[in-house]
Amino acid sequence: MKVSSGNRGDAVRSDCYIELWDEGGVTNQVFLKSKVKALYGKSIETLCLEMLEFFELQGVSVNIEDSGALPFVIAARLEAAIKQFNSIEKSFLFEKLPENDYPIAPNRLRRSRLYVPGNNPKMMINAGIYGSDAVILDLEDAVHPAKKAEAAILVRNALCQVNFYSAERMVRINQVPEGLNDLEYIVPFGVHTIVIPKCESPDDILFVEQRIRKITGKAGAVHLIPIIESALGVENAFEIAVSSENIVAMAIGLEDYTADIGAQRTEAGNESFFARSRVINAARAVGIQPLDSVFSGFEDVEALSKTAQNAKALGFEGLGCIHPGQIKIVNESFSPSEKEIEKAKKIVFAFFQAEKEGKGVVAVDSKMVDAPVVKRAQKTIENAIVFGLLNQNWMESYGNELG
């Protein structure tokens, strides 16, 4: 029997294609085709033979067509082939990079989330360098159904071996219940947040949490972000948002939602206004972040900026990105502008002064300002500090005013 895994072709980079078959003997063999064979052929062959021994295989031949794959990619492809060849439970694991040992707070900024196909090593290797707040390794829609098993292994290895440069490490699993099996490959290996697609009821959250608890032995091991992508999900948005303390944000997926209600997605977004508002309101009612859908026209910079600004005006705190070129615009759109910062500073200091004088409200630029407006202004200032948009002297004076 011959099995295969990986990708090959003229356009493939940072990947490899592996074929594995049984020769019927006792000696394992590795045949390598690679442009870097002179430099790395021996180490690739050693890795493959080590893995065959680890999985207790004998008399097996491995054919590798290498297109610049890193060791963790080769290992993932070979393990995927081995598990097709022989149903083996154990896994060949890499150590986690110490650079990725950083925590993620529940209220972490999530302005930009870069989606990366879970079966494309070329895109995931450098995913962390572009400056997105989060990187989503996608096991769902971005992966062909026939490739999902090997993608899960590749994503597991990437979580261990790719430097994500302080980005929040997210993985979008497949729809529940199939996606529950994905958790075995990602929860123990440094994922910060599980993204749950097509979430339609609190039961989806419950099933995910039960499986995570089974894997880790404890509750709250990772953050959760459900994506609302159907009419039923929109109707149940609040019940979903309030179903777990581990939910840190809730997103909407407009491609599936508009298809579900029989509408065409438009730039104006009138067809999804109700659903987006419902998701925002549910998230705000529970105290978690509302996140908007992805913007699919990655070459239209003007439309992207407009979409992001409109999303911010509605109350969203972030937007999904399908291309690194979108990140800068999205981050800027969801960061406080200079005008917003100056207005927030005036509001906060005016209110502090009014409090000292025993007043509950104060006028700023001929408009009355009370506690809810001040709260929003304080949030703007806090974000500006996080983004480095306010200097140290002002930060110190702000802290003194806060007491």
C-alpha positions as CSV (number, residue, x, y, z in Angstrom):
1,M,0.0,0.0,0.0
2,K,1.3,3.5,-0.9
3,V,0.1,6.6,1.0
4,S,1.0,10.2,0.5
5,S,0.8,13.6,2.3
6,G,1.9,17.2,1.7
7,N,1.9,19.4,-1.4
8,R,4.0,19.5,-4.6
9,G,4.1,21.6,-7.7
10,D,5.9,24.6,-9.2
11,A,4.1,27.1,-7.0
12,V,4.7,25.2,-3.7
13,R,7.3,26.7,-1.3
14,S,8.4,25.7,2.2
15,D,6.6,22.4,2.0
16,C,7.2,18.9,0.8
17,Y,5.4,15.9,-0.7
18,I,5.9,12.5,0.8
19,E,5.1,9.0,-0.4
20,L,5.4,6.0,1.9
21,W,5.1,2.3,1.0
22,D,6.1,-1.1,2.4
23,E,9.0,-2.9,0.7
24,G,8.4,-6.0,2.7
25,G,11.9,-6.2,4.2
26,V,13.5,-5.0,7.5
27,T,15.5,-2.0,6.4
28,N,13.9,1.5,6.1
29,Q,15.0,3.7,3.1
30,V,14.7,7.4,2.3
31,F,14.8,8.8,-1.2
32,L,15.2,12.6,-1.4
33,K,14.7,15.0,-4.2
34,S,15.7,18.5,-3.1
35,K,17.6,21.6,-4.4
36,V,19.2,21.8,-0.9
37,K,20.1,18.1,-0.8
38,A,23.9,18.9,-0.7
39,L,23.4,21.0,2.4
40,Y,20.6,19.4,4.3
41,G,20.1,16.0,2.7
42,K,21.8,14.1,5.5
43,S,19.8,15.9,8.3
44,I,16.5,15.3,6.4
45,E,17.3,11.6,6.0
46,T,18.3,11.3,9.6
47,L,15.0,12.9,10.8
48,C,12.9,10.6,8.6
49,L,14.8,7.4,9.8
50,E,14.5,8.6,13.4
51,M,10.7,9.0,12.9
52,L,10.3,5.6,11.3
53,E,12.1,4.0,14.2
54,F,10.0,6.1,16.7
55,F,6.8,4.7,15.1
56,E,8.3,1.2,15.1
57,L,8.1,0.7,11.3
58,Q,10.4,-1.7,9.4
59,G,10.9,-2.3,5.7
60,V,9.4,1.0,4.8
61,S,10.4,3.3,1.9
62,V,9.9,7.1,1.9
63,N,10.1,9.3,-1.1
64,I,10.4,13.0,-0.5
65,E,10.0,15.8,-3.0
66,D,11.3,18.8,-0.9
67,S,10.4,22.4,-1.8
68,G,12.3,24.1,1.1
69,A,10.4,22.6,4.0
70,L,11.7,23.2,7.5
71,P,12.2,20.1,9.8
72,F,8.8,20.6,11.6
73,V,7.0,20.6,8.3
74,I,8.8,17.5,7.0
75,A,8.0,15.8,10.3
76,A,4.3,16.7,10.1
77,R,4.0,15.4,6.5
78,L,5.8,12.2,7.4
79,E,3.7,11.6,10.5
80,A,0.5,12.2,8.5
81,A,1.6,9.6,5.9
82,I,2.6,7.1,8.7
83,K,-0.8,7.5,10.3
84,Q,-2.5,6.7,7.0
85,F,-0.3,3.7,6.6
86,N,-0.7,2.4,10.1
87,S,-3.2,3.5,12.8
88,I,-0.8,4.7,15.5
89,E,-1.9,6.8,18.4
90,K,1.4,8.3,19.5
91,S,2.9,11.5,18.0
92,F,6.3,12.8,17.2
93,L,6.6,16.0,19.1
94,F,8.9,19.0,19.0
95,E,9.8,21.2,21.9
96,K,8.0,24.6,22.3
97,L,10.0,27.7,21.4
98,P,10.8,29.7,24.6
99,E,10.1,32.9,22.5
100,N,6.4,31.9,22.5
101,D,6.1,31.6,26.3
102,Y,4.0,34.7,26.9
103,P,0.5,35.0,28.3
104,I,-2.5,36.6,26.7
105,A,-4.9,38.7,28.9
106,P,-8.6,38.2,28.3
107,N,-9.0,41.9,27.4
108,R,-6.1,41.9,25.0
109,L,-6.4,44.1,22.0
110,R,-7.7,42.2,19.0
111,R,-7.9,44.9,16.3
112,S,-6.5,42.6,13.6
113,R,-6.7,38.8,13.2
114,L,-4.7,37.4,10.4
115,Y,-6.2,34.2,9.0
116,V,-3.6,31.6,7.8
117,P,-4.5,28.3,6.1
118,G,-3.6,25.5,8.3
119,N,-2.2,23.4,5.5
120,N,0.1,26.1,4.1
121,P,3.5,26.2,5.9
122,K,4.8,29.0,3.6
123,M,2.2,31.4,5.0
124,M,2.4,30.3,8.6
125,I,6.2,30.5,9.0
126,N,6.3,34.3,8.9
127,A,2.7,35.0,10.1
128,G,3.9,36.7,13.2
129,I,6.1,39.3,11.7
130,Y,3.4,41.5,10.1
131,G,2.2,43.1,13.3
132,S,-1.3,41.7,13.6
133,D,-2.7,41.4,17.1
134,A,-3.6,37.8,16.5
135,V,-2.8,35.0,14.1
136,I,-5.5,32.4,13.3
137,L,-4.2,29.1,12.1
138,D,-7.3,27.9,10.2
139,L,-8.3,24.3,10.2
140,E,-11.8,24.9,8.9
141,D,-12.8,26.6,5.6
142,A,-9.2,27.3,4.5
143,V,-8.4,23.5,4.4
144,H,-9.6,21.0,1.8
145,P,-11.6,18.2,3.5
146,A,-9.1,15.6,2.2
147,K,-6.3,17.5,3.9
148,K,-7.7,18.2,7.3
149,A,-6.0,15.3,9.1
150,E,-2.5,16.3,8.0
151,A,-3.3,20.0,8.6
152,A,-4.0,19.3,12.2
153,I,-0.5,17.8,12.6
154,L,1.1,20.6,10.8
155,V,-0.6,23.3,13.0
156,R,0.4,21.4,16.1
157,N,4.0,21.5,15.0
158,A,3.8,25.1,14.0
159,L,2.5,26.1,17.4
160,C,5.6,24.5,18.9
161,Q,8.2,25.7,16.3
162,V,7.1,29.0,14.7
163,N,7.9,32.3,16.4
164,F,4.7,34.3,16.5
165,Y,6.4,37.5,17.8
166,S,3.9,38.3,20.6
167,A,0.8,37.8,18.5
168,E,-2.1,36.0,20.1
169,R,-1.9,32.4,18.8
170,M,-5.4,31.4,17.8
171,V,-6.6,28.2,16.0
172,R,-10.0,28.0,14.3
173,I,-11.2,24.4,14.7
174,N,-13.7,22.7,12.5
175,Q,-17.4,23.0,13.3
176,V,-18.5,21.1,16.4
177,P,-18.7,18.1,16.8
178,E,-16.0,17.3,14.2
179,G,-13.8,20.1,15.6
180,L,-13.6,18.5,19.0
181,N,-11.0,16.1,17.6
182,D,-8.9,19.1,16.5
183,L,-8.5,20.1,20.2
184,E,-6.2,17.1,20.9
185,Y,-3.7,18.6,18.4
186,I,-3.7,22.1,19.6
187,V,-4.7,22.6,23.3
188,P,-1.5,21.1,24.8
189,F,0.9,22.9,22.4
190,G,0.7,26.6,23.3
191,V,-2.5,27.8,21.7
192,H,-3.9,30.9,23.4
193,T,-7.4,31.0,22.0
194,I,-9.8,28.5,20.3
195,V,-12.0,30.0,17.6
196,I,-15.3,28.1,17.3
197,P,-16.9,28.5,13.9
198,K,-20.6,28.4,13.0
199,C,-21.6,28.5,16.7
200,E,-25.3,28.3,17.1
201,S,-26.0,27.4,20.7
202,P,-24.3,27.3,24.2
203,D,-24.0,23.6,23.7
204,D,-21.2,24.1,21.2
205,I,-19.3,26.0,23.9
206,L,-20.1,23.3,26.5
207,F,-18.8,20.5,24.3
208,V,-15.6,22.4,23.6
209,E,-15.0,23.1,27.2
210,Q,-15.7,19.5,28.2
211,R,-13.1,18.3,25.8
212,I,-10.5,20.9,26.9
213,R,-11.0,19.9,30.5
214,K,-10.6,16.2,29.5
215,I,-7.3,17.1,27.8
216,T,-5.8,19.4,30.4
217,G,-7.5,18.3,33.6
218,K,-8.7,21.8,34.4
219,A,-11.1,24.5,33.3
220,G,-10.1,27.8,31.7
221,A,-6.9,26.4,30.1
222,V,-7.5,28.6,26.9
223,H,-9.6,31.5,25.8
224,L,-12.6,31.0,23.5
225,I,-14.0,33.0,20.6
226,P,-17.3,31.8,19.0
227,I,-18.1,33.0,15.5
228,I,-21.8,33.7,14.8
229,E,-22.4,32.7,11.2
230,S,-26.1,31.8,10.9
231,A,-29.6,33.2,11.5
232,L,-29.9,30.8,14.5
233,G,-26.6,31.8,15.9
234,V,-27.6,35.5,15.7
235,E,-30.9,34.7,17.6
236,N,-28.9,32.9,20.3
237,A,-26.0,35.4,20.4
238,F,-26.5,36.5,24.1
239,E,-27.0,32.9,25.3
240,I,-23.8,32.0,23.6
241,A,-21.8,35.0,24.9
242,V,-22.9,34.4,28.5
243,S,-22.3,30.6,28.4
244,S,-18.7,30.6,29.6
245,E,-16.3,32.8,31.6
246,N,-13.6,31.7,29.1
247,I,-15.2,33.5,26.2
248,V,-13.1,36.7,25.6
249,A,-14.7,37.9,22.4
250,M,-17.5,37.0,19.9
251,A,-17.1,37.5,16.1
252,I,-19.5,37.5,13.3
253,G,-18.9,35.7,10.0
254,L,-20.7,37.4,7.2
255,E,-20.1,35.2,4.2
256,D,-21.9,32.2,5.8
257,Y,-24.5,34.5,7.5
258,T,-25.6,36.2,4.3
259,A,-25.8,32.9,2.5
260,D,-27.9,31.5,5.3
261,I,-30.5,34.3,5.1
262,G,-30.4,34.3,1.3
263,A,-28.8,37.7,0.8
264,Q,-25.8,39.0,-1.2
265,R,-23.0,40.6,0.9
266,T,-22.6,44.2,-0.1
267,E,-20.1,46.9,0.8
268,A,-22.8,49.0,2.4
269,G,-23.7,46.1,4.7
270,N,-27.4,46.9,5.0
271,E,-28.2,43.1,4.7
272,S,-26.2,42.4,7.9
273,F,-26.8,45.5,10.0
274,F,-29.3,43.7,12.3
275,A,-27.0,40.7,12.8
276,R,-23.9,42.8,13.4
277,S,-25.8,45.0,15.9
278,R,-27.2,42.0,17.7
279,V,-23.7,40.5,18.1
280,I,-22.3,43.8,19.3
281,N,-25.1,44.2,21.8
282,A,-24.7,40.7,23.1
283,A,-21.0,41.0,23.5
284,R,-21.2,44.4,25.3
285,A,-23.9,43.1,27.6
286,V,-21.6,40.4,28.8
287,G,-18.4,42.5,28.8
288,I,-16.5,40.8,26.0
289,Q,-15.1,42.1,22.7
290,P,-17.3,42.2,19.6
291,L,-15.2,41.5,16.4
292,D,-16.3,42.1,12.9
293,S,-16.0,39.7,9.9
294,V,-13.1,39.5,7.5
295,F,-12.8,41.9,4.6
296,S,-12.4,39.8,1.4
297,G,-11.3,42.5,-1.1
298,F,-7.7,42.7,0.0
299,E,-6.6,44.9,-3.0
300,D,-9.1,47.6,-2.4
301,V,-7.4,49.7,0.3
302,E,-10.0,52.5,0.3
303,A,-12.9,50.1,0.8
304,L,-11.0,48.3,3.5
305,S,-10.4,51.6,5.4
306,K,-14.0,52.6,5.0
307,T,-15.2,49.2,6.2
308,A,-13.0,49.3,9.2
309,Q,-14.1,52.8,10.2
310,N,-17.7,51.8,9.8
311,A,-17.2,48.7,12.0
312,K,-15.5,50.8,14.7
313,A,-18.4,53.3,14.6
314,L,-20.9,50.5,15.1
315,G,-19.0,49.3,18.2
316,F,-16.7,46.5,16.9
317,E,-13.2,46.4,18.3
318,G,-11.5,44.5,15.4
319,L,-11.7,43.1,11.9
320,G,-10.5,39.9,10.3
321,C,-7.7,40.0,7.8
322,I,-7.0,37.5,4.9
323,H,-3.8,39.2,3.7
324,P,-0.8,40.8,5.6
325,G,-1.3,43.9,3.5
326,Q,-4.6,44.6,5.4
327,I,-3.1,44.6,8.9
328,K,-1.6,48.2,9.0
329,I,-4.8,49.8,7.8
330,V,-7.0,47.7,10.2
331,N,-4.7,48.5,13.2
332,E,-4.7,52.2,12.4
333,S,-8.5,52.2,11.9
334,F,-9.2,50.7,15.3
335,S,-6.6,52.8,17.1
336,P,-7.5,56.2,18.6
337,S,-6.9,59.1,16.2
338,E,-5.1,62.2,17.4
339,K,-8.4,64.1,17.4
340,E,-10.1,61.4,19.5
341,I,-7.2,61.4,22.0
342,E,-7.2,65.2,22.5
343,K,-11.0,65.1,23.0
344,A,-10.7,62.3,25.5
345,K,-8.0,64.2,27.5
346,K,-10.2,67.3,27.7
347,I,-13.2,65.3,28.9
348,V,-11.3,63.3,31.5
349,F,-9.5,66.3,33.1
350,A,-12.6,68.5,33.0
351,F,-14.6,65.8,34.8
352,F,-11.9,65.3,37.4
353,Q,-12.0,69.0,38.0
354,A,-15.7,69.0,38.3
355,E,-15.6,66.1,40.8
356,K,-13.2,68.1,43.0
357,E,-15.8,70.9,42.9
358,G,-18.6,68.6,43.8
359,K,-20.3,68.6,40.4
360,G,-21.7,65.5,38.7
361,V,-21.6,66.8,35.2
362,V,-19.5,69.3,33.3
363,A,-19.6,71.1,29.9
364,V,-16.9,70.4,27.4
365,D,-17.0,72.2,24.0
366,S,-20.6,73.3,24.8
367,K,-21.7,69.7,25.5
368,M,-22.7,68.1,28.8
369,V,-20.4,65.3,29.9
370,D,-21.4,62.7,32.5
371,A,-19.9,59.5,33.9
372,P,-20.7,57.2,30.8
373,V,-19.0,59.7,28.5
374,V,-16.0,59.9,30.8
375,K,-15.8,56.1,30.9
376,R,-15.6,56.0,27.1
377,A,-12.9,58.7,27.1
378,Q,-10.9,56.8,29.7
379,K,-11.0,53.8,27.4
380,T,-9.7,55.9,24.5
381,I,-6.8,57.1,26.7
382,E,-5.9,53.7,27.9
383,N,-5.8,52.4,24.3
384,A,-3.7,55.3,23.3
385,I,-1.2,54.5,26.1
386,V,-1.1,50.8,25.0
387,F,-0.4,51.9,21.4
388,G,2.4,54.3,22.5
389,L,0.4,57.4,21.3
390,L,0.8,59.3,24.6
391,N,4.1,60.4,26.0
392,Q,5.5,59.4,29.4
393,N,4.9,62.8,31.1
394,W,1.2,62.7,30.2
395,M,0.9,59.1,31.3
396,E,2.3,60.1,34.7
397,S,0.0,63.1,35.1
398,Y,-3.0,60.9,34.1
399,G,-2.0,58.3,36.7
400,N,-1.8,61.1,39.3
401,E,-5.2,62.3,38.5
402,L,-6.6,58.8,38.8
403,G,-5.1,58.7,42.3
